[in-house]
Amino acid sequence: MLSRVANSIYWLGRYLERAENYARFIDVNFNLMLDLPPGMKAQWEPLILATGDLELYSKTHEDFDRRSVIHFMTLDKSNPNSILSTVTYARENARIIRENLSKETWEKINELYHVLNQTTERKIWDKKDPRSFFEHIKHSTQLLYGLADSTVARTEGWYFRTLGMYLERADKTSRILDVKYHMLLPTPQEVGSPLDFLHWTALLKSVSAFNTYRRMYGIIDAGGVLEFLIFNRQFPRSVYFCLKEAEDCLHMISDSKTHEFKNGAEKELGALRSKLAFSDINDIINGGLHESIDEIQQKINIISTEIQLNFFQIRQTPFTQNQQ
Amino acid sequence: MDLSNYQCTGLYDEMFQEDGSCRPHYRPFEKLLIKTHPKKLKQLQFSANKTQLAMGMTFNVYHNEEGLEKILHLDIIPRIIPNTEWLQLEAGLKQRINALNHFIQDIYNDQNILNDGIVPRDLIENSKDFLKPCMGVTPPKGIWCHITGTDLIRDKNGEYFVLEDNLRCPSGVSYMLESREIIKKAFPNVLNKSGVMPVSNYPARLLEMLQHLSDKEKPVVGVLTPGIYNSAYYEHSYLALQMGAELVTGEDLIVKDKKVYMQTTKGFEPIDVIYRRIDDTFLDPLVFNPDSMLGVTGIFEAFKAGNIALANAPGTGVADDKAVYAYVPDIIKYYLNEEPILKNVPTYLCRRPEERQYVLDHIEELVVKETNAAGGYGMLIGPKATPEEHEKFRKLITDNPSNYIAQPTLSLSTVPTLIEDTVECRHVDLRPYILYGDQIDVVPGALSRVALKKGSLVVNSSQGGGSKDTWVLY
């Protein structure tokens, strides 16, 4: 597969997943705010903190009111991570590699783009409850995954897109946890209180994990939710699960054995995945929730850079491998 | 739909005869049109537009920030061509391409036609499209113009004239193919009843033709595109997709020891045939434009060494220069010893003093064109222009006569077109596509371009034209 094409497919996977997760971010807060006791101020700042876009946001905004935050994360063209921006990039990448997509996949991405491009804030807000809009974004990306699942051959391209999707998802699940970290409880004594419980519930719902969690863990507490979303081996949005899948994709791409590595990307990803495999929730709590999450995110960035270097970058000194 | 008000006096209409009766080959469609409510037609038109947008069947408009992507409006009423008429066209196009290919081979090698004085030497050697680096080159299988999209028009007697031979990178074939798919959905029954020849195997034929250019058993074929900002990007990716070929840009390719390779995630892999959709002079910064970021350094050497086939071969542009166009009938006679089947539009070459004088004297009746401009730019339509514009072109011609030709304004044929909820006549041209591989193949269909503005003769997509599905009947 052409390096440039692999690059585009990988980013297509990442951007689509990013769009979906931003819809999830907003959803988590909405659910939360609806359950707040009367008189308590809604908090929208945590979303901006967790996405890592505080600096950009502060350039144009002073307050973290609901409307500004949602606009920034949804339709703001100057925010490269807004849903509109990421869907536009996803579609741009899809255009570049259209010959590698099934007709249905392309048309759905294109459609999603046109819907978003023609959406105005009014269209979202006039319904008062904008959640149906975010629902639409989530459903559209899920539909795309479903289409890809049943129409795309499991060749290199498939693994690059899946790799991008899982890396992005690992990063975003960790950031959703971070939302909770930034979400201030009125007093430290409230840990374990009904309000705390509501926070964790909302968080689970935002990653469509509430029912699964209930069945597997029963009681809702911080330790359980953290373990579930970081270490669980079976849940498809847990950080561990995503990293394991991403690692498998890399091995499929470079045709290397599972417990070995052929390139820097496999090395870094393998190291992070096994570190998580041999850690538990106590390690996270001892290291500090925010700090541990931050470390995971930084490692994911390193992995991404390695992927770039190993597969996509035009080599300055050609003919070093696979010489004819 | 009531067709009784349809008016097109004094012009050749594709559907209706002078006396207002429908031409026989259009009858099944006329029946359908009459019994379809205008509202229903409007609806079909609306969903056709929507499908185009959903498919991403768009072209980019340069220098236009907002709404960068536009759809080429597809009018749902087809243009229909009866079989006998088509056979004549087909024979004429094959003859023309055959002769032009001989011509290009000759001028880059023996130059017999120049030595014999049939075509003036300076006309060729001073043309900016005459590529000196191609001297002495014979491309694989001796074919230069693999893909041609010839523009034809019909005068008021219904006779076909060749307007232009597009031998470089003619575009629009994807619209021909996708339009058929859309129209199939709009008028499934009448399409079947009329007996329309299929066009859908064009990509397969194109691939076969490209593979024919290599001696390898399974040659690797790529489509070379300038990238997503090019106006025809949709077409490039569409063709690559339909052929199962690689879509490559210049940065994906590298030349080593006069062989061309693609940069892949697993290293460098050879490529054998390239359908290039970038202009000659951008192809190789070593030989042509040194500033080109689109091309591939060293690819021309690889081409000369016979290690890569390029379609169309570099240098073909010299033969579709508007000044050379005037000599095509002579070119056909010279190489094939045959009378041209398809006529040229009478052309005045401003480089010839007596013809120039005629042009200067009659500029308000003529269409003046720059010899190597395209897309409807750099031209003057005499009867529609102001005296100031006439004067401006007179000066341009006097200053640089070789740069201009002129032709009488022909009244292009018209075709019924859906405008809001009525059917009106609009001017139309015809661009069939010709493939030259182990034989010359004309696809039974075409891109018909329609001037949507009332009375306008300009059909170019960049100038507000639309298109039509073109049915060639069995």
Interface residues (C-beta under 8 A of the other chain):
Chain A: M1 L2 S3 R4 V5 A6 E92 R95 I96 I97 R98 E99 W106 E107 N110 E111 H114 E156 F160 I253 F311 F312 I314 R315 P318 F319 T320 Q321 N322 Q323 Q324
Chain B: L53 A54 M55 G56 I228 Y233 S237 Y238 A240 L241 A245 E246 L247 V248 T249 E251 D252 I254 K256 K259 Y261 M262 Q263 T264 T265 K266 G267 F268 E269 P270
